């Protein structure tokens, strides 16, 4: 799967609802991230990692807050965050992109 494939999935879900936001006030136009393949740690087992597509940063300037990630094998979106140590950790799957955005 390519970054363009991931982008098409997200844009297909958003459709014309670019003003959709969540309890954190995420602005889709400024928080969507060009899909980037990264490794995320399991917060309970530091030896276990997940290779996922990073697609949204809650705070793109600081890279803080929640992140939305995509697993191409499961075709599901989930949440991740950056710990104070700087380690990115995967928190769990939430379903579609919009379901994950709303769960944030």
TORBAKE-111148 format. One record per atom (N, C-alpha, C): x, y, z; atom name; residue number from 1. Coordinates in pm, 1 decimal, padded with zeros to 6 digits, m for minus. Layout:
vexke xx->X&yy->Y&zz->Z&name->CA&resi->NUM
...
! end
This chain:
vexke xx->00085.6&yy->m00117.5&zz->00000.0&name->N&resi->1
vexke xx->00000.0&yy->00000.0&zz->00000.0&name->CA&resi->1
vexke xx->00089.8&yy->00123.3&zz->00000.0&name->C&resi->1
vexke xx->00050.5&yy->00223.0&zz->m00075.7&name->N&resi->2
vexke xx->00129.5&yy->00345.3&zz->m00086.5&name->CA&resi->2
vexke xx->00066.3&yy->00456.9&zz->m00002.3&name->C&resi->2
vexke xx->00141.4&yy->00565.1&zz->00022.4&name->N&resi->3
vexke xx->00081.9&yy->00679.5&zz->00092.2&name->CA&resi->3
vexke xx->m00042.4&yy->00733.1&zz->00020.2&name->C&resi->3
vexke xx->m00041.2&yy->00732.0&zz->m00113.0&name->N&resi->4
vexke xx->m00157.8&yy->00778.9&zz->m00189.0&name->CA&resi->4
vexke xx->m00279.9&yy->00691.1&zz->m00164.4&name->C&resi->4
vexke xx->m00259.5&yy->00559.9&zz->m00150.9&name->N&resi->5
vexke xx->m00370.8&yy->00468.9&zz->m00121.5&name->CA&resi->5
vexke xx->m00433.8&yy->00502.9&zz->00013.7&name->C&resi->5
vexke xx->m00349.4&yy->00528.5&zz->00113.0&name->N&resi->6
vexke xx->m00398.5&yy->00563.1&zz->00246.8&name->CA&resi->6
vexke xx->m00474.4&yy->00695.7&zz->00241.5&name->C&resi->6
vexke xx->m00419.0&yy->00792.4&zz->00169.7&name->N&resi->7
vexke xx->m00484.8&yy->00922.7&zz->00155.7&name->CA&resi->7
vexke xx->m00622.1&yy->00907.7&zz->00091.6&name->C&resi->7
vexke xx->m00632.7&yy->00824.0&zz->m00009.4&name->N&resi->8
vexke xx->m00762.6&yy->00802.7&zz->m00076.3&name->CA&resi->8
vexke xx->m00865.9&yy->00744.3&zz->00020.4&name->C&resi->8
vexke xx->m00824.2&yy->00651.9&zz->00106.1&name->N&resi->9
vexke xx->m00916.4&yy->00593.6&zz->00205.1&name->CA&resi->9
vexke xx->m00969.2&yy->00703.8&zz->00297.0&name->C&resi->9
vexke xx->m00878.6&yy->00787.3&zz->00347.0&name->N&resi->10
vexke xx->m00917.3&yy->00894.0&zz->00440.0&name->CA&resi->10
vexke xx->m01008.2&yy->00994.5&zz->00370.5&name->C&resi->10
vexke xx->m00968.4&yy->01040.1&zz->00253.4&name->N&resi->11
vexke xx->m01049.7&yy->01138.4&zz->00181.0&name->CA&resi->11
vexke xx->m01185.9&yy->01081.6&zz->00143.3&name->C&resi->11
vexke xx->m01192.5&yy->00951.0&zz->00116.3&name->N&resi->12
vexke xx->m01320.7&yy->00887.5&zz->00088.0&name->CA&resi->12
vexke xx->m01413.3&yy->00891.9&zz->00207.3&name->C&resi->12
vexke xx->m01358.1&yy->00875.3&zz->00327.1&name->N&resi->13
vexke xx->m01440.5&yy->00881.6&zz->00448.8&name->CA&resi->13
vexke xx->m01483.3&yy->01024.2&zz->00480.8&name->C&resi->13
vexke xx->m01391.4&yy->01118.1&zz->00462.8&name->N&resi->14
vexke xx->m01423.6&yy->01258.2&zz->00493.4&name->CA&resi->14
vexke xx->m01526.6&yy->01311.0&zz->00395.4&name->C&resi->14
vexke xx->m01513.7&yy->01273.4&zz->00268.7&name->N&resi->15
vexke xx->m01606.5&yy->01322.6&zz->00166.8&name->CA&resi->15
vexke xx->m01603.7&yy->01474.1&zz->00160.7&name->C&resi->15
vexke xx->m01718.9&yy->01535.8&zz->00180.4&name->N&resi->16
vexke xx->m01726.4&yy->01682.1&zz->00179.3&name->CA&resi->16
vexke xx->m01734.0&yy->01738.8&zz->00321.1&name->C&resi->16
vexke xx->m01713.5&yy->01654.2&zz->00422.0&name->N&resi->17
vexke xx->m01729.1&yy->01695.5&zz->00562.7&name->CA&resi->17
vexke xx->m01597.4&yy->01742.8&zz->00624.0&name->C&resi->17
vexke xx->m01527.2&yy->01833.3&zz->00554.3&name->N&resi->18
vexke xx->m01397.5&yy->01882.6&zz->00602.6&name->CA&resi->18
vexke xx->m01410.6&yy->01970.3&zz->00726.5&name->C&resi->18
vexke xx->m01530.0&yy->02013.1&zz->00760.8&name->N&resi->19
vexke xx->m01548.9&yy->02095.0&zz->00881.2&name->CA&resi->19
vexke xx->m01571.8&yy->02007.2&zz->01005.1&name->C&resi->19
vexke xx->m01580.5&yy->01875.9&zz->00986.1&name->N&resi->20
vexke xx->m01600.9&yy->01783.4&zz->01098.6&name->CA&resi->20
vexke xx->m01486.4&yy->01799.9&zz->01198.9&name->C&resi->20
vexke xx->m01520.7&yy->01806.3&zz->01325.0&name->N&resi->21
vexke xx->m01420.0&yy->01816.2&zz->01430.1&name->CA&resi->21
vexke xx->m01458.6&yy->01720.9&zz->01542.8&name->C&resi->21
vexke xx->m01384.5&yy->01724.8&zz->01652.1&name->N&resi->22
vexke xx->m01413.2&yy->01636.5&zz->01765.7&name->CA&resi->22
vexke xx->m01403.2&yy->01716.0&zz->01895.6&name->C&resi->22
vexke xx->m01408.9&yy->01647.2&zz->02008.8&name->N&resi->23
vexke xx->m01404.7&yy->01714.0&zz->02139.2&name->CA&resi->23
vexke xx->m01274.5&yy->01791.0&zz->02161.4&name->C&resi->23
vexke xx->m01169.3&yy->01754.9&zz->02088.3&name->N&resi->24
vexke xx->m01040.2&yy->01823.5&zz->02101.6&name->CA&resi->24
vexke xx->m01026.2&yy->01939.6&zz->02004.0&name->C&resi->24
vexke xx->m01127.4&yy->01961.5&zz->01920.8&name->N&resi->25
vexke xx->m01124.6&yy->02071.7&zz->01825.9&name->CA&resi->25
vexke xx->m01028.3&yy->02052.3&zz->01710.3&name->C&resi->25
vexke xx->m01003.6&yy->01929.2&zz->01672.4&name->N&resi->26
vexke xx->m00911.0&yy->01900.1&zz->01562.8&name->CA&resi->26
vexke xx->m00964.7&yy->01955.3&zz->01431.4&name->C&resi->26
vexke xx->m00880.0&yy->02029.8&zz->01361.3&name->N&resi->27
vexke xx->m00911.7&yy->02082.1&zz->01228.7&name->CA&resi->27
vexke xx->m00847.2&yy->01989.0&zz->01126.0&name->C&resi->27
vexke xx->m00929.5&yy->01920.8&zz->01048.2&name->N&resi->28
vexke xx->m00877.3&yy->01821.2&zz->00954.5&name->CA&resi->28
vexke xx->m00777.1&yy->01880.0&zz->00856.5&name->C&resi->28
vexke xx->m00803.0&yy->01998.6&zz->00806.6&name->N&resi->29
vexke xx->m00713.9&yy->02057.1&zz->00705.2&name->CA&resi->29
vexke xx->m00574.1&yy->02084.6&zz->00761.1&name->C&resi->29
vexke xx->m00563.8&yy->02120.6&zz->00887.1&name->N&resi->30
vexke xx->m00431.7&yy->02152.4&zz->00941.0&name->CA&resi->30
vexke xx->m00366.8&yy->02035.8&zz->01015.1&name->C&resi->30
vexke xx->m00444.9&yy->01934.3&zz->01052.4&name->N&resi->31
vexke xx->m00389.5&yy->01825.0&zz->01133.2&name->CA&resi->31
vexke xx->m00360.7&yy->01696.8&zz->01055.4&name->C&resi->31
vexke xx->m00418.9&yy->01683.1&zz->00935.8&name->N&resi->32
vexke xx->m00385.8&yy->01564.0&zz->00855.8&name->CA&resi->32
vexke xx->m00238.7&yy->01568.2&zz->00818.9&name->C&resi->32
vexke xx->m00177.3&yy->01454.6&zz->00822.2&name->N&resi->33
vexke xx->m00034.3&yy->01439.4&zz->00799.2&name->CA&resi->33
vexke xx->m00016.0&yy->01358.3&zz->00671.7&name->C&resi->33
vexke xx->00077.5&yy->01393.0&zz->00584.1&name->N&resi->34
vexke xx->00102.6&yy->01304.2&zz->00469.6&name->CA&resi->34
vexke xx->00138.2&yy->01165.2&zz->00524.7&name->C&resi->34
vexke xx->00068.1&yy->01060.1&zz->00485.0&name->N&resi->35
vexke xx->00091.4&yy->00928.1&zz->00544.1&name->CA&resi->35
vexke xx->00240.1&yy->00891.4&zz->00546.3&name->C&resi->35
vexke xx->00282.8&yy->00856.6&zz->00666.1&name->N&resi->36
vexke xx->00423.6&yy->00824.1&zz->00690.7&name->CA&resi->36
vexke xx->00431.1&yy->00694.7&zz->00771.1&name->C&resi->36
vexke xx->00505.8&yy->00598.3&zz->00722.7&name->N&resi->37
vexke xx->00519.5&yy->00468.6&zz->00789.1&name->CA&resi->37
vexke xx->00617.9&yy->00481.8&zz->00904.8&name->C&resi->37
vexke xx->00569.5&yy->00453.2&zz->01027.1&name->N&resi->38
vexke xx->00652.3&yy->00463.9&zz->01147.4&name->CA&resi->38
vexke xx->00630.2&yy->00342.8&zz->01237.2&name->C&resi->38
vexke xx->00719.2&yy->00326.2&zz->01330.7&name->N&resi->39
vexke xx->00709.0&yy->00218.7&zz->01428.4&name->CA&resi->39
vexke xx->00658.0&yy->00276.6&zz->01560.1&name->C&resi->39
vexke xx->00557.8&yy->00210.0&zz->01617.8&name->N&resi->40
vexke xx->00497.8&yy->00252.1&zz->01743.7&name->CA&resi->40
vexke xx->00513.2&yy->00138.7&zz->01844.5&name->C&resi->40
vexke xx->00551.3&yy->00173.4&zz->01966.1&name->N&resi->41
vexke xx->00571.3&yy->00074.5&zz->02071.9&name->CA&resi->41
vexke xx->00439.5&yy->00038.3&zz->02138.5&name->C&resi->41
vexke xx->00437.3&yy->m00081.3&zz->02194.9&name->N&resi->42
vexke xx->00327.8&yy->m00123.6&zz->02281.0&name->CA&resi->42
vexke xx->00356.8&yy->m00063.1&zz->02418.4&name->C&resi->42
vexke xx->00264.2&yy->00015.0&zz->02476.5&name->N&resi->43
vexke xx->00294.0&yy->00078.9&zz->02605.6&name->CA&resi->43
vexke xx->00312.8&yy->m00019.5&zz->02720.3&name->C&resi->43
vexke xx->00263.0&yy->m00142.2&zz->02705.3&name->N&resi->44
vexke xx->00275.4&yy->m00242.3&zz->02811.1&name->CA&resi->44
vexke xx->00390.0&yy->m00339.4&zz->02789.1&name->C&resi->44
vexke xx->00444.5&yy->m00343.4&zz->02666.5&name->N&resi->45
vexke xx->00553.3&yy->m00435.2&zz->02633.1&name->CA&resi->45
vexke xx->00648.1&yy->m00364.9&zz->02535.8&name->C&resi->45
vexke xx->00754.4&yy->m00306.3&zz->02588.1&name->N&resi->46
vexke xx->00844.3&yy->m00224.1&zz->02506.5&name->CA&resi->46
vexke xx->00917.9&yy->m00303.6&zz->02399.2&name->C&resi->46
vexke xx->00911.4&yy->m00436.9&zz->02404.8&name->N&resi->47
vexke xx->00977.3&yy->m00518.5&zz->02302.0&name->CA&resi->47
vexke xx->00885.9&yy->m00540.3&zz->02181.3&name->C&resi->47
vexke xx->00759.2&yy->m00505.5&zz->02194.6&name->N&resi->48
vexke xx->00661.2&yy->m00525.3&zz->02086.5&name->CA&resi->48
vexke xx->00637.7&yy->m00393.6&zz->02014.4&name->C&resi->48
vexke xx->00645.4&yy->m00396.9&zz->01881.0&name->N&resi->49
vexke xx->00624.9&yy->m00275.7&zz->01800.7&name->CA&resi->49
vexke xx->00521.2&yy->m00300.0&zz->01692.3&name->C&resi->49
vexke xx->00460.3&yy->m00191.9&zz->01648.0&name->N&resi->50
vexke xx->00360.9&yy->m00193.2&zz->01541.5&name->CA&resi->50
vexke xx->00409.2&yy->m00099.3&zz->01431.3&name->C&resi->50
vexke xx->00416.2&yy->m00148.0&zz->01307.8&name->N&resi->51
vexke xx->00448.2&yy->m00063.6&zz->01193.2&name->CA&resi->51
vexke xx->00317.6&yy->m00012.2&zz->01136.1&name->C&resi->51
vexke xx->00295.4&yy->00117.7&zz->01148.9&name->N&resi->52
vexke xx->00167.6&yy->00178.8&zz->01113.5&name->CA&resi->52
vexke xx->00190.5&yy->00306.5&zz->01033.5&name->C&resi->52
vexke xx->00087.4&yy->00347.7&zz->00963.0&name->N&resi->53
vexke xx->00090.3&yy->00474.4&zz->00890.1&name->CA&resi->53
vexke xx->00042.3&yy->00585.3&zz->00982.9&name->C&resi->53
vexke xx->00123.7&yy->00685.5&zz->01007.6&name->N&resi->54
vexke xx->00080.8&yy->00804.9&zz->01079.5&name->CA&resi->54
vexke xx->00004.3&yy->00891.7&zz->00980.6&name->C&resi->54
vexke xx->m00119.9&yy->00930.0&zz->01013.8&name->N&resi->55
vexke xx->m00201.3&yy->01007.2&zz->00918.7&name->CA&resi->55
vexke xx->m00252.8&yy->01138.8&zz->00975.9&name->C&resi->55
vexke xx->m00253.2&yy->01154.0&zz->01107.9&name->N&resi->56
vexke xx->m00302.4&yy->01278.0&zz->01167.7&name->CA&resi->56
vexke xx->m00228.3&yy->01303.5&zz->01297.7&name->C&resi->56
vexke xx->m00194.5&yy->01430.6&zz->01320.1&name->N&resi->57
vexke xx->m00133.5&yy->01475.3&zz->01445.6&name->CA&resi->57
vexke xx->m00227.5&yy->01577.1&zz->01508.2&name->C&resi->57
vexke xx->m00266.0&yy->01556.0&zz->01632.5&name->N&resi->58
vexke xx->m00353.6&yy->01652.2&zz->01699.9&name->CA&resi->58
vexke xx->m00287.4&yy->01789.8&zz->01707.1&name->C&resi->58
vexke xx->m00158.4&yy->01793.6&zz->01735.6&name->N&resi->59
vexke xx->m00081.4&yy->01918.1&zz->01742.2&name->CA&resi->59
vexke xx->00038.1&yy->01906.7&zz->01648.7&name->C&resi->59
vexke xx->00018.1&yy->01933.2&zz->01518.8&name->N&resi->60
vexke xx->00125.9&yy->01910.8&zz->01422.6&name->CA&resi->60
vexke xx->00252.7&yy->01993.4&zz->01448.4&name->C&resi->60
vexke xx->00239.1&yy->02112.3&zz->01506.8&name->N&resi->61
vexke xx->00356.1&yy->02195.1&zz->01532.0&name->CA&resi->61
vexke xx->00447.9&yy->02134.0&zz->01638.1&name->C&resi->61
vexke xx->00388.8&yy->02077.1&zz->01742.8&name->N&resi->62
vexke xx->00468.0&yy->02021.1&zz->01852.7&name->CA&resi->62
vexke xx->00481.6&yy->01869.6&zz->01843.7&name->C&resi->62
vexke xx->00404.0&yy->01807.7&zz->01754.5&name->N&resi->63
vexke xx->00395.2&yy->01662.8&zz->01741.9&name->CA&resi->63
vexke xx->00344.5&yy->01598.3&zz->01871.0&name->C&resi->63
vexke xx->00271.9&yy->01676.8&zz->01950.1&name->N&resi->64
vexke xx->00215.8&yy->01628.6&zz->02075.4&name->CA&resi->64
vexke xx->00069.6&yy->01590.8&zz->02060.0&name->C&resi->64
vexke xx->00012.2&yy->01543.6&zz->02168.8&name->N&resi->65
vexke xx->m00128.4&yy->01504.5&zz->02168.1&name->CA&resi->65
vexke xx->m00148.8&yy->01369.1&zz->02103.3&name->C&resi->65
vexke xx->m00271.7&yy->01343.9&zz->02064.8&name->N&resi->66
vexke xx->m00304.3&yy->01216.9&zz->02001.3&name->CA&resi->66
vexke xx->m00265.1&yy->01215.7&zz->01854.4&name->C&resi->66
vexke xx->m00244.6&yy->01095.2&zz->01803.3&name->N&resi->67
vexke xx->m00213.7&yy->01072.4&zz->01662.8&name->CA&resi->67
vexke xx->m00311.5&yy->00967.0&zz->01612.2&name->C&resi->67
vexke xx->m00352.4&yy->00980.6&zz->01487.1&name->N&resi->68
vexke xx->m00431.1&yy->00874.4&zz->01424.8&name->CA&resi->68
vexke xx->m00337.5&yy->00797.5&zz->01332.8&name->C&resi->68
vexke xx->m00343.5&yy->00664.9&zz->01345.2&name->N&resi->69
vexke xx->m00258.4&yy->00575.4&zz->01266.6&name->CA&resi->69
vexke xx->m00346.2&yy->00476.2&zz->01191.5&name->C&resi->69
vexke xx->m00288.3&yy->00414.6&zz->01088.2&name->N&resi->70
vexke xx->m00361.6&yy->00319.7&zz->01005.2&name->CA&resi->70
vexke xx->m00278.9&yy->00192.8&zz->00988.7&name->C&resi->70
vexke xx->m00343.8&yy->00078.6&zz->01007.0&name->N&resi->71
vexke xx->m00281.5&yy->m00051.6&zz->00984.6&name->CA&resi->71
vexke xx->m00336.6&yy->m00107.8&zz->00854.6&name->C&resi->71
vexke xx->m00249.6&yy->m00119.3&zz->00754.3&name->N&resi->72
vexke xx->m00296.1&yy->m00164.0&zz->00622.5&name->CA&resi->72
vexke xx->m00337.1&yy->m00310.7&zz->00621.0&name->C&resi->72
vexke xx->m00282.5&yy->m00394.2&zz->00709.6&name->N&resi->73
vexke xx->m00321.3&yy->m00534.9&zz->00713.6&name->CA&resi->73
vexke xx->m00463.7&yy->m00550.7&zz->00767.5&name->C&resi->73
vexke xx->m00492.7&yy->m00480.8&zz->00875.8&name->N&resi->74
vexke xx->m00626.4&yy->m00488.0&zz->00936.9&name->CA&resi->74
vexke xx->m00725.9&yy->m00393.5&zz->00870.5&name->C&resi->74
vexke xx->m00672.0&yy->m00295.1&zz->00797.2&name->N&resi->75
vexke xx->m00752.3&yy->m00188.7&zz->00735.4&name->CA&resi->75
vexke xx->m00836.2&yy->m00117.5&zz->00840.3&name->C&resi->75
vexke xx->m00768.8&yy->m00086.5&zz->00952.7&name->N&resi->76
vexke xx->m00832.4&yy->m00016.2&zz->01063.3&name->CA&resi->76
vexke xx->m00745.0&yy->00099.7&zz->01107.5&name->C&resi->76
vexke xx->m00812.2&yy->00199.1&zz->01164.0&name->N&resi->77
vexke xx->m00743.7&yy->00314.2&zz->01220.3&name->CA&resi->77
vexke xx->m00739.9&yy->00300.8&zz->01371.6&name->C&resi->77
vexke xx->m00642.1&yy->00364.8&zz->01431.4&name->N&resi->78
vexke xx->m00628.6&yy->00361.3&zz->01575.4&name->CA&resi->78
vexke xx->m00563.3&yy->00487.7&zz->01626.7&name->C&resi->78
vexke xx->m00546.4&yy->00492.8&zz->01757.8&name->N&resi->79
vexke xx->m00484.6&yy->00607.7&zz->01823.0&name->CA&resi->79
vexke xx->m00346.8&yy->00573.0&zz->01876.0&name->C&resi->79
vexke xx->m00261.6&yy->00673.4&zz->01875.3&name->N&resi->80
vexke xx->m00127.9&yy->00663.3&zz->01932.5&name->CA&resi->80
vexke xx->m00099.1&yy->00796.3&zz->02000.4&name->C&resi->80
vexke xx->00008.6&yy->00801.7&zz->02075.1&name->N&resi->81
vexke xx->00051.4&yy->00925.5&zz->02139.2&name->CA&resi->81
vexke xx->00201.6&yy->00918.8&zz->02161.3&name->C&resi->81
vexke xx->00260.1&yy->01032.0&zz->02192.5&name->N&resi->82
vexke xx->00403.0&yy->01036.9&zz->02223.1&name->CA&resi->82
vexke xx->00418.3&yy->01052.8&zz->02373.6&name->C&resi->82
vexke xx->00495.2&yy->00962.9&zz->02434.8&name->N&resi->83
vexke xx->00521.9&yy->00972.7&zz->02577.7&name->CA&resi->83
vexke xx->00619.3&yy->01086.8&zz->02604.8&name->C&resi->83
vexke xx->00629.9&yy->01127.3&zz->02730.4&name->N&resi->84
vexke xx->00723.7&yy->01233.7&zz->02766.9&name->CA&resi->84
vexke xx->00867.2&yy->01197.0&zz->02730.4&name->C&resi->84
vexke xx->00896.3&yy->01067.4&zz->02727.1&name->N&resi->85
vexke xx->01031.1&yy->01021.3&zz->02691.4&name->CA&resi->85
vexke xx->01059.7&yy->01039.1&zz->02542.2&name->C&resi->85
vexke xx->00955.3&yy->01070.5&zz->02462.9&name->N&resi->86
vexke xx->00971.1&yy->01085.2&zz->02319.0&name->CA&resi->86
vexke xx->00934.7&yy->00960.7&zz->02240.8&name->C&resi->86
vexke xx->00899.4&yy->00853.4&zz->02311.3&name->N&resi->87
vexke xx->00862.3&yy->00727.4&zz->02246.4&name->CA&resi->87
vexke xx->00717.5&yy->00735.3&zz->02199.4&name->C&resi->87
vexke xx->00692.2&yy->00698.6&zz->02073.5&name->N&resi->88
vexke xx->00556.6&yy->00691.8&zz->02020.0&name->CA&resi->88
vexke xx->00496.7&yy->00556.8&zz->02056.9&name->C&resi->88
vexke xx->00377.6&yy->00559.4&zz->02117.5&name->N&resi->89
vexke xx->00312.6&yy->00435.6&zz->02159.6&name->CA&resi->89
vexke xx->00175.0&yy->00423.2&zz->02095.7&name->C&resi->89
vexke xx->00140.9&yy->00300.6&zz->02058.8&name->N&resi->90
vexke xx->00011.6&yy->00267.5&zz->01999.9&name->CA&resi->90
vexke xx->m00086.2&yy->00236.9&zz->02111.4&name->C&resi->90
vexke xx->m00205.2&yy->00298.0&zz->02106.4&name->N&resi->91
vexke xx->m00304.2&yy->00281.1&zz->02212.7&name->CA&resi->91
vexke xx->m00414.2&yy->00181.8&zz->02180.5&name->C&resi->91
vexke xx->m00447.1&yy->00163.0&zz->02052.9&name->N&resi->92
vexke xx->m00550.8&yy->00067.8&zz->02018.0&name->CA&resi->92
vexke xx->m00625.9&yy->00108.0&zz->01892.7&name->C&resi->92
vexke xx->m00700.6&yy->00011.8&zz->01838.5&name->N&resi->93
vexke xx->m00779.9&yy->00033.2&zz->01717.5&name->CA&resi->93
vexke xx->m00918.5&yy->00084.5&zz->01753.3&name->C&resi->93
vexke xx->m00972.8&yy->00169.8&zz->01664.7&name->N&resi->94
vexke xx->m01104.8&yy->00228.0&zz->01687.8&name->CA&resi->94
vexke xx->m01196.0&yy->00215.3&zz->01567.4&name->C&resi->94
vexke xx->m01149.5&yy->00155.4&zz->01458.2&name->N&resi->95
vexke xx->m01236.1&yy->00135.0&zz->01341.6&name->CA&resi->95
vexke xx->m01198.6&yy->00224.2&zz->01225.6&name->C&resi->95
vexke xx->m01298.7&yy->00295.1&zz->01173.7&name->N&resi->96
vexke xx->m01277.5&yy->00382.4&zz->01058.9&name->CA&resi->96
vexke xx->m01201.3&yy->00508.5&zz->01099.9&name->C&resi->96
vexke xx->m01160.3&yy->00586.0&zz->01001.0&name->N&resi->97
vexke xx->m01092.4&yy->00711.7&zz->01030.3&name->CA&resi->97
vexke xx->m01182.8&yy->00803.5&zz->01111.1&name->C&resi->97
vexke xx->m01306.0&yy->00821.8&zz->01066.8&name->N&resi->98
vexke xx->m01397.5&yy->00912.6&zz->01136.0&name->CA&resi->98
vexke xx->m01433.9&yy->00862.0&zz->01276.5&name->C&resi->98
vexke xx->m01449.8&yy->00731.9&zz->01292.8&name->N&resi->99
vexke xx->m01476.1&yy->00676.1&zz->01426.8&name->CA&resi->99
vexke xx->m01357.2&yy->00702.6&zz->01519.1&name->C&resi->99
vexke xx->m01237.3&yy->00689.6&zz->01465.5&name->N&resi->100
vexke xx->m01117.0&yy->00713.1&zz->01546.1&name->CA&resi->100
vexke xx->m01104.0&yy->00860.0&zz->01579.9&name->C&resi->100
vexke xx->m01129.9&yy->00947.2&zz->01484.9&name->N&resi->101
vexke xx->m01126.6&yy->01091.8&zz->01511.7&name->CA&resi->101
vexke xx->m01224.7&yy->01126.0&zz->01623.5&name->C&resi->101
vexke xx->m01345.3&yy->01072.8&zz->01617.6&name->N&resi->102
vexke xx->m01446.8&yy->01100.6&zz->01718.4&name->CA&resi->102
vexke xx->m01412.4&yy->01039.7&zz->01854.3&name->C&resi->102
vexke xx->m01334.8&yy->00931.1&zz->01855.4&name->N&resi->103
vexke xx->m01297.4&yy->00864.4&zz->01980.7&name->CA&resi->103
vexke xx->m01182.0&yy->00936.0&zz->02051.8&name->C&resi->103
vexke xx->m01116.6&yy->01026.2&zz->01983.0&name->N&resi->104
vexke xx->m00999.1&yy->01095.2&zz->02036.0&name->CA&resi->104
vexke xx->m01034.0&yy->01177.1&zz->02159.4&name->C&resi->104
! end
